[in-house]
């Protein structure tokens, strides 16, 4: 019984501590005309494209292998 009360107490204290870091709304975005950041953002898309292409090629190879195994059987 003592262990259950301890767990519930830790959970409640943790939730109250987490409530201090939560915000109802995020801060407003910066003015698009100001600063050196372009309107679309400054994130590189090249590495994401490479990752998606690699995953797509791997998935296609897996499906081709499965189809070949099915034909052989």
PDB file as gemmi writes it, atoms N, CA and C in Angstrom:
CRYST1    1.000    1.000    1.000  90.00  90.00  90.00 P 1                      
ATOM      1  N   UNK A   1       0.821  -1.188   0.000  1.00  0.00           N  
ATOM      2  CA  UNK A   1       0.000   0.000   0.000  1.00  0.00           C  
ATOM      3  C   UNK A   1       0.865   1.252   0.000  1.00  0.00           C  
ATOM      4  N   UNK A   2       1.952   1.212   0.728  1.00  0.00           N  
ATOM      5  CA  UNK A   2       2.840   2.363   0.826  1.00  0.00           C  
ATOM      6  C   UNK A   2       3.477   2.661  -0.532  1.00  0.00           C  
ATOM      7  N   UNK A   3       3.773   1.624  -1.317  1.00  0.00           N  
ATOM      8  CA  UNK A   3       4.401   1.802  -2.623  1.00  0.00           C  
ATOM      9  C   UNK A   3       3.432   2.492  -3.585  1.00  0.00           C  
ATOM     10  N   UNK A   4       2.160   2.109  -3.527  1.00  0.00           N  
ATOM     11  CA  UNK A   4       1.160   2.713  -4.402  1.00  0.00           C  
ATOM     12  C   UNK A   4       0.991   4.195  -4.076  1.00  0.00           C  
ATOM     13  N   UNK A   5       0.931   4.534  -2.792  1.00  0.00           N  
ATOM     14  CA  UNK A   5       0.798   5.938  -2.383  1.00  0.00           C  
ATOM     15  C   UNK A   5       2.026   6.727  -2.814  1.00  0.00           C  
ATOM     16  N   UNK A   6       3.202   6.138  -2.696  1.00  0.00           N  
ATOM     17  CA  UNK A   6       4.432   6.807  -3.114  1.00  0.00           C  
ATOM     18  C   UNK A   6       4.418   7.063  -4.615  1.00  0.00           C  
ATOM     19  N   UNK A   7       3.981   6.090  -5.409  1.00  0.00           N  
ATOM     20  CA  UNK A   7       3.928   6.267  -6.859  1.00  0.00           C  
ATOM     21  C   UNK A   7       2.934   7.350  -7.250  1.00  0.00           C  
ATOM     22  N   UNK A   8       1.777   7.354  -6.608  1.00  0.00           N  
ATOM     23  CA  UNK A   8       0.770   8.373  -6.915  1.00  0.00           C  
ATOM     24  C   UNK A   8       1.275   9.756  -6.526  1.00  0.00           C  
ATOM     25  N   UNK A   9       1.940   9.864  -5.399  1.00  0.00           N  
ATOM     26  CA  UNK A   9       2.490  11.146  -4.960  1.00  0.00           C  
ATOM     27  C   UNK A   9       3.543  11.648  -5.942  1.00  0.00           C  
ATOM     28  N   UNK A  10       4.426  10.780  -6.379  1.00  0.00           N  
ATOM     29  CA  UNK A  10       5.461  11.167  -7.345  1.00  0.00           C  
ATOM     30  C   UNK A  10       4.816  11.605  -8.657  1.00  0.00           C  
ATOM     31  N   UNK A  11       3.774  10.903  -9.086  1.00  0.00           N  
ATOM     32  CA  UNK A  11       3.074  11.269 -10.315  1.00  0.00           C  
ATOM     33  C   UNK A  11       2.429  12.647 -10.202  1.00  0.00           C  
ATOM     34  N   UNK A  12       1.758  12.908  -9.091  1.00  0.00           N  
ATOM     35  CA  UNK A  12       1.092  14.201  -8.905  1.00  0.00           C  
ATOM     36  C   UNK A  12       2.112  15.330  -8.835  1.00  0.00           C  
ATOM     37  N   UNK A  13       3.194  15.141  -8.106  1.00  0.00           N  
ATOM     38  CA  UNK A  13       4.238  16.174  -8.017  1.00  0.00           C  
ATOM     39  C   UNK A  13       4.866  16.404  -9.385  1.00  0.00           C  
ATOM     40  N   UNK A  14       5.100  15.344 -10.117  1.00  0.00           N  
ATOM     41  CA  UNK A  14       5.667  15.485 -11.463  1.00  0.00           C  
ATOM     42  C   UNK A  14       4.741  16.244 -12.390  1.00  0.00           C  
ATOM     43  N   UNK A  15       3.442  15.976 -12.309  1.00  0.00           N  
ATOM     44  CA  UNK A  15       2.486  16.697 -13.138  1.00  0.00           C  
ATOM     45  C   UNK A  15       2.445  18.182 -12.788  1.00  0.00           C  
ATOM     46  N   UNK A  16       2.475  18.517 -11.502  1.00  0.00           N  
ATOM     47  CA  UNK A  16       2.466  19.917 -11.116  1.00  0.00           C  
ATOM     48  C   UNK A  16       3.748  20.628 -11.545  1.00  0.00           C  
ATOM     49  N   UNK A  17       4.863  19.941 -11.510  1.00  0.00           N  
ATOM     50  CA  UNK A  17       6.109  20.552 -11.976  1.00  0.00           C  
ATOM     51  C   UNK A  17       6.094  20.749 -13.483  1.00  0.00           C  
ATOM     52  N   UNK A  18       5.475  19.836 -14.201  1.00  0.00           N  
ATOM     53  CA  UNK A  18       5.400  19.953 -15.652  1.00  0.00           C  
ATOM     54  C   UNK A  18       4.455  21.071 -16.070  1.00  0.00           C  
ATOM     55  N   UNK A  19       3.457  21.374 -15.268  1.00  0.00           N  
ATOM     56  CA  UNK A  19       2.502  22.425 -15.615  1.00  0.00           C  
ATOM     57  C   UNK A  19       3.168  23.793 -15.690  1.00  0.00           C  
ATOM     58  N   UNK A  20       4.241  23.995 -14.955  1.00  0.00           N  
ATOM     59  CA  UNK A  20       4.938  25.273 -14.998  1.00  0.00           C  
ATOM     60  C   UNK A  20       5.629  25.524 -16.320  1.00  0.00           C  
ATOM     61  N   UNK A  21       5.963  24.471 -17.050  1.00  0.00           N  
ATOM     62  CA  UNK A  21       6.669  24.647 -18.309  1.00  0.00           C  
ATOM     63  C   UNK A  21       5.731  24.714 -19.501  1.00  0.00           C  
ATOM     64  N   UNK A  22       4.468  24.381 -19.318  1.00  0.00           N  
ATOM     65  CA  UNK A  22       3.516  24.391 -20.424  1.00  0.00           C  
ATOM     66  C   UNK A  22       2.996  25.799 -20.659  1.00  0.00           C  
ATOM     67  N   UNK A  23       2.776  26.126 -21.928  1.00  0.00           N  
ATOM     68  CA  UNK A  23       2.213  27.415 -22.275  1.00  0.00           C  
ATOM     69  C   UNK A  23       0.920  27.185 -23.039  1.00  0.00           C  
ATOM     70  N   UNK A  24      -0.026  28.103 -22.904  1.00  0.00           N  
ATOM     71  CA  UNK A  24      -1.295  27.964 -23.597  1.00  0.00           C  
ATOM     72  C   UNK A  24      -1.118  28.170 -25.095  1.00  0.00           C  
ATOM     73  N   UNK A  25      -0.276  29.107 -25.465  1.00  0.00           N  
ATOM     74  CA  UNK A  25      -0.044  29.407 -26.870  1.00  0.00           C  
ATOM     75  C   UNK A  25       1.450  29.617 -27.088  1.00  0.00           C  
ATOM     76  N   UNK A  26       1.938  29.218 -28.252  1.00  0.00           N  
ATOM     77  CA  UNK A  26       3.340  29.491 -28.544  1.00  0.00           C  
ATOM     78  C   UNK A  26       3.534  30.988 -28.802  1.00  0.00           C  
ATOM     79  N   UNK A  27       4.744  31.464 -28.695  1.00  0.00           N  
ATOM     80  CA  UNK A  27       4.981  32.887 -28.959  1.00  0.00           C  
ATOM     81  C   UNK A  27       4.691  33.209 -30.422  1.00  0.00           C  
ATOM     82  N   UNK A  28       4.319  34.436 -30.727  1.00  0.00           N  
ATOM     83  CA  UNK A  28       4.014  34.775 -32.120  1.00  0.00           C  
ATOM     84  C   UNK A  28       5.258  34.673 -32.997  1.00  0.00           C  
ATOM     85  N   UNK A  29       5.069  34.345 -34.272  1.00  0.00           N  
ATOM     86  CA  UNK A  29       6.226  34.224 -35.166  1.00  0.00           C  
ATOM     87  C   UNK A  29       6.853  35.590 -35.423  1.00  0.00           C  
ATOM     88  N   UNK A  30       8.124  35.600 -35.766  1.00  0.00           N  
ATOM     89  CA  UNK A  30       8.781  36.882 -36.038  1.00  0.00           C  
ATOM     90  C   UNK A  30       8.253  37.487 -37.334  1.00  0.00           C  
ATOM     91  N   UNK A  31       8.479  38.768 -37.477  1.00  0.00           N  
ATOM     92  CA  UNK A  31       8.050  39.485 -38.674  1.00  0.00           C  
ATOM     93  C   UNK A  31       8.793  38.928 -39.884  1.00  0.00           C  
ATOM     94  N   UNK A  32       8.063  38.523 -40.958  1.00  0.00           N  
ATOM     95  CA  UNK A  32       8.750  37.919 -42.104  1.00  0.00           C  
ATOM     96  C   UNK A  32       9.668  38.878 -42.836  1.00  0.00           C  
ATOM     97  N   UNK A  33       9.445  40.162 -42.676  1.00  0.00           N  
ATOM     98  CA  UNK A  33      10.286  41.121 -43.382  1.00  0.00           C  
ATOM     99  C   UNK A  33      11.571  41.455 -42.650  1.00  0.00           C  
ATOM    100  N   UNK A  34      11.678  41.090 -41.407  1.00  0.00           N  
ATOM    101  CA  UNK A  34      12.850  41.483 -40.627  1.00  0.00           C  
ATOM    102  C   UNK A  34      13.845  40.362 -40.475  1.00  0.00           C  
ATOM    103  N   UNK A  35      15.087  40.705 -40.311  1.00  0.00           N  
ATOM    104  CA  UNK A  35      16.133  39.724 -40.078  1.00  0.00           C  
ATOM    105  C   UNK A  35      16.710  39.152 -41.351  1.00  0.00           C  
ATOM    106  N   UNK A  36      17.645  38.226 -41.186  1.00  0.00           N  
ATOM    107  CA  UNK A  36      18.313  37.615 -42.320  1.00  0.00           C  
ATOM    108  C   UNK A  36      17.704  36.276 -42.716  1.00  0.00           C  
ATOM    109  N   UNK A  37      16.698  35.800 -41.996  1.00  0.00           N  
ATOM    110  CA  UNK A  37      16.110  34.501 -42.272  1.00  0.00           C  
ATOM    111  C   UNK A  37      15.135  34.636 -43.437  1.00  0.00           C  
ATOM    112  N   UNK A  38      15.247  33.794 -44.459  1.00  0.00           N  
ATOM    113  CA  UNK A  38      14.296  33.871 -45.567  1.00  0.00           C  
ATOM    114  C   UNK A  38      12.888  33.468 -45.125  1.00  0.00           C  
ATOM    115  N   UNK A  39      11.893  33.844 -45.898  1.00  0.00           N  
ATOM    116  CA  UNK A  39      10.500  33.609 -45.522  1.00  0.00           C  
ATOM    117  C   UNK A  39      10.203  32.124 -45.369  1.00  0.00           C  
ATOM    118  N   UNK A  40      10.760  31.285 -46.219  1.00  0.00           N  
ATOM    119  CA  UNK A  40      10.504  29.855 -46.136  1.00  0.00           C  
ATOM    120  C   UNK A  40      11.228  29.171 -45.005  1.00  0.00           C  
ATOM    121  N   UNK A  41      12.075  29.852 -44.301  1.00  0.00           N  
ATOM    122  CA  UNK A  41      12.856  29.260 -43.227  1.00  0.00           C  
ATOM    123  C   UNK A  41      14.269  28.995 -43.699  1.00  0.00           C  
ATOM    124  N   UNK A  42      15.105  28.536 -42.793  1.00  0.00           N  
ATOM    125  CA  UNK A  42      16.501  28.319 -43.152  1.00  0.00           C  
ATOM    126  C   UNK A  42      16.908  26.855 -43.003  1.00  0.00           C  
ATOM    127  N   UNK A  43      15.927  25.951 -43.021  1.00  0.00           N  
ATOM    128  CA  UNK A  43      16.244  24.538 -42.862  1.00  0.00           C  
ATOM    129  C   UNK A  43      16.719  23.941 -44.181  1.00  0.00           C  
ATOM    130  N   UNK A  44      17.786  23.146 -44.129  1.00  0.00           N  
ATOM    131  CA  UNK A  44      18.233  22.492 -45.360  1.00  0.00           C  
ATOM    132  C   UNK A  44      17.299  21.342 -45.714  1.00  0.00           C  
ATOM    133  N   UNK A  45      16.934  21.228 -46.982  1.00  0.00           N  
ATOM    134  CA  UNK A  45      16.050  20.141 -47.384  1.00  0.00           C  
ATOM    135  C   UNK A  45      16.811  19.041 -48.110  1.00  0.00           C  
ATOM    136  N   UNK A  46      18.086  19.261 -48.403  1.00  0.00           N  
ATOM    137  CA  UNK A  46      18.854  18.273 -49.141  1.00  0.00           C  
ATOM    138  C   UNK A  46      19.024  16.970 -48.390  1.00  0.00           C  
ATOM    139  N   UNK A  47      19.351  17.037 -47.107  1.00  0.00           N  
ATOM    140  CA  UNK A  47      19.575  15.802 -46.352  1.00  0.00           C  
ATOM    141  C   UNK A  47      18.275  15.032 -46.161  1.00  0.00           C  
ATOM    142  N   UNK A  48      17.162  15.725 -45.984  1.00  0.00           N  
ATOM    143  CA  UNK A  48      15.879  15.047 -45.849  1.00  0.00           C  
ATOM    144  C   UNK A  48      15.484  14.345 -47.130  1.00  0.00           C  
ATOM    145  N   UNK A  49      15.789  14.972 -48.262  1.00  0.00           N  
ATOM    146  CA  UNK A  49      15.479  14.370 -49.552  1.00  0.00           C  
ATOM    147  C   UNK A  49      16.290  13.095 -49.752  1.00  0.00           C  
ATOM    148  N   UNK A  50      17.544  13.135 -49.377  1.00  0.00           N  
ATOM    149  CA  UNK A  50      18.410  11.955 -49.518  1.00  0.00           C  
ATOM    150  C   UNK A  50      17.895  10.814 -48.637  1.00  0.00           C  
ATOM    151  N   UNK A  51      17.488  11.143 -47.428  1.00  0.00           N  
ATOM    152  CA  UNK A  51      16.971  10.114 -46.519  1.00  0.00           C  
ATOM    153  C   UNK A  51      15.707   9.487 -47.100  1.00  0.00           C  
ATOM    154  N   UNK A  52      14.777  10.330 -47.605  1.00  0.00           N  
ATOM    155  CA  UNK A  52      13.546   9.792 -48.174  1.00  0.00           C  
ATOM    156  C   UNK A  52      13.815   8.942 -49.404  1.00  0.00           C  
ATOM    157  N   UNK A  53      14.728   9.367 -50.260  1.00  0.00           N  
ATOM    158  CA  UNK A  53      15.050   8.578 -51.448  1.00  0.00           C  
ATOM    159  C   UNK A  53      15.682   7.241 -51.074  1.00  0.00           C  
ATOM    160  N   UNK A  54      16.560   7.239 -50.073  1.00  0.00           N  
ATOM    161  CA  UNK A  54      17.203   6.008 -49.626  1.00  0.00           C  
ATOM    162  C   UNK A  54      16.165   5.043 -49.042  1.00  0.00           C  
ATOM    163  N   UNK A  55      15.282   5.553 -48.208  1.00  0.00           N  
ATOM    164  CA  UNK A  55      14.243   4.700 -47.638  1.00  0.00           C  
ATOM    165  C   UNK A  55      13.311   4.159 -48.717  1.00  0.00           C  
ATOM    166  N   UNK A  56      12.978   4.994 -49.702  1.00  0.00           N  
ATOM    167  CA  UNK A  56      12.124   4.539 -50.800  1.00  0.00           C  
ATOM    168  C   UNK A  56      12.792   3.455 -51.623  1.00  0.00           C  
ATOM    169  N   UNK A  57      14.091   3.616 -51.889  1.00  0.00           N  
ATOM    170  CA  UNK A  57      14.824   2.604 -52.652  1.00  0.00           C  
ATOM    171  C   UNK A  57      14.905   1.289 -51.869  1.00  0.00           C  
ATOM    172  N   UNK A  58      15.116   1.383 -50.577  1.00  0.00           N  
ATOM    173  CA  UNK A  58      15.160   0.177 -49.751  1.00  0.00           C  
ATOM    174  C   UNK A  58      13.822  -0.531 -49.707  1.00  0.00           C  
ATOM    175  N   UNK A  59      12.748   0.230 -49.615  1.00  0.00           N  
ATOM    176  CA  UNK A  59      11.410  -0.360 -49.608  1.00  0.00           C  
ATOM    177  C   UNK A  59      11.108  -1.020 -50.950  1.00  0.00           C  
ATOM    178  N   UNK A  60      11.481  -0.364 -52.048  1.00  0.00           N  
ATOM    179  CA  UNK A  60      11.252  -0.939 -53.380  1.00  0.00           C  
ATOM    180  C   UNK A  60      12.058  -2.221 -53.561  1.00  0.00           C  
ATOM    181  N   UNK A  61      13.302  -2.233 -53.061  1.00  0.00           N  
ATOM    182  CA  UNK A  61      14.127  -3.433 -53.166  1.00  0.00           C  
ATOM    183  C   UNK A  61      13.519  -4.583 -52.362  1.00  0.00           C  
ATOM    184  N   UNK A  62      12.994  -4.270 -51.192  1.00  0.00           N  
ATOM    185  CA  UNK A  62      12.363  -5.302 -50.363  1.00  0.00           C  
ATOM    186  C   UNK A  62      11.141  -5.888 -51.068  1.00  0.00           C  
ATOM    187  N   UNK A  63      10.303  -5.011 -51.633  1.00  0.00           N  
ATOM    188  CA  UNK A  63       9.112  -5.480 -52.327  1.00  0.00           C  
ATOM    189  C   UNK A  63       9.487  -6.304 -53.569  1.00  0.00           C  
ATOM    190  N   UNK A  64      10.526  -5.897 -54.283  1.00  0.00           N  
ATOM    191  CA  UNK A  64      10.957  -6.651 -55.453  1.00  0.00           C  
ATOM    192  C   UNK A  64      11.476  -8.023 -55.037  1.00  0.00           C  
ATOM    193  N   UNK A  65      12.225  -8.085 -53.951  1.00  0.00           N  
ATOM    194  CA  UNK A  65      12.736  -9.353 -53.449  1.00  0.00           C  
ATOM    195  C   UNK A  65      11.584 -10.278 -53.035  1.00  0.00           C  
ATOM    196  N   UNK A  66      10.588  -9.710 -52.330  1.00  0.00           N  
ATOM    197  CA  UNK A  66       9.447 -10.518 -51.917  1.00  0.00           C  
ATOM    198  C   UNK A  66       8.668 -11.035 -53.115  1.00  0.00           C  
ATOM    199  N   UNK A  67       8.504 -10.198 -54.139  1.00  0.00           N  
ATOM    200  CA  UNK A  67       7.780 -10.622 -55.341  1.00  0.00           C  
ATOM    201  C   UNK A  67       8.554 -11.723 -56.059  1.00  0.00           C  
ATOM    202  N   UNK A  68       9.868 -11.623 -56.095  1.00  0.00           N  
ATOM    203  CA  UNK A  68      10.696 -12.640 -56.747  1.00  0.00           C  
ATOM    204  C   UNK A  68      10.613 -13.963 -55.999  1.00  0.00           C  
ATOM    205  N   UNK A  69      10.631 -13.896 -54.674  1.00  0.00           N  
ATOM    206  CA  UNK A  69      10.526 -15.110 -53.865  1.00  0.00           C  
ATOM    207  C   UNK A  69       9.167 -15.763 -54.061  1.00  0.00           C  
ATOM    208  N   UNK A  70       8.117 -14.951 -54.230  1.00  0.00           N  
ATOM    209  CA  UNK A  70       6.784 -15.487 -54.422  1.00  0.00           C  
ATOM    210  C   UNK A  70       6.670 -16.190 -55.788  1.00  0.00           C  
ATOM    211  N   UNK A  71       7.333 -15.644 -56.801  1.00  0.00           N  
ATOM    212  CA  UNK A  71       7.322 -16.256 -58.136  1.00  0.00           C  
ATOM    213  C   UNK A  71       8.093 -17.565 -58.133  1.00  0.00           C  
ATOM    214  N   UNK A  72       9.204 -17.618 -57.413  1.00  0.00           N  
ATOM    215  CA  UNK A  72      10.027 -18.812 -57.363  1.00  0.00           C  
ATOM    216  C   UNK A  72       9.284 -19.966 -56.697  1.00  0.00           C  
ATOM    217  N   UNK A  73       8.500 -19.680 -55.678  1.00  0.00           N  
ATOM    218  CA  UNK A  73       7.742 -20.721 -54.982  1.00  0.00           C  
ATOM    219  C   UNK A  73       6.650 -21.158 -55.849  1.00  0.00           C  
TER     220      UNK A  73                                                      
END                                                                             
